[in-house]
Amino acid sequence: MNFAGLGNFWPRALLGLIGFSSGALVAGGVVALTIGLGIVERFVGISHTAKSARLYESMICLGGVDGCLVTVYLPYLFLGRTGLLVTGLFSGVFVGGWIMALAELLNVFPVFIRRLGLTKGKSYLVISLALGKVLGSLLEFGMRWGK
């Protein structure tokens, strides 16, 4: 075989292999962290949909792949306001699930509630935290503070 016409093929192939391997490693770490935190099990337990657990796991993996593709290739997708609303809702649920799982893993809420001396209204505390997050996000995006 004559490889003289390939030029910069081997350096590019090596970089591609390194990039693919690094992405697979990071994706494996994210999936392992998701399973380790018990996010899927918690969602299944809350929603009482044990039959769909494999579907949840598949959607998490597809979401990770989609996130990688969007991050790397930066495609322009005009989805309209409805698409933006649905994407924002799903992204918010995902990030909120991560935050709550991490907070629960680190026992943030029990320690915080014990330090405040709360005996009643714990659910109101969690709801107010969620509403504060939503309000902050709406202000940031609505006022374009991130630009």
Salt bridges, closest charged atoms under 4 A:
GLU104 OE2 - ARG42 NH2 2.94
